[in-house]
């Protein structure tokens, strides 16, 4: 049986600590719509690698501080 994975993100938290940046501002800085940022935050859409890096660059953090790729099948440690 194949492993199942999910991608989670810290975009809302990062926006909060970036002077409560709006979704619209982040969208403008990364060249996407506010609806796209909202969908990513809610886990309803997985961004392209290009967009994931753009988001990380906006916040000045490594990509793995924005996104986490984790297995749903492995036991929690």
C-alpha positions, 0 to 999 in steps of 0.5 A: 500500500502506498504511503499517503502524504500531506503538505501543510504550511505556515503562511498564516503565521508568517503573515501575522508576524510580517505586520499582519500582511494581508492575503492580497499583499502576499498575492501581489508580491508573488504574482497570484490571486488572493484566492490562490493564497487563501486556497494554499493557506487552507490546504485546498491547493498545493502551490507549484515549486516556483510559487512555494519559493516565491512565498518563502522569499517574500518572508525571507525564510527557507522553504521548509519553514513555510511548507512541510511534507509529511507522511500520514502513514508513519507513526508519530514520534 
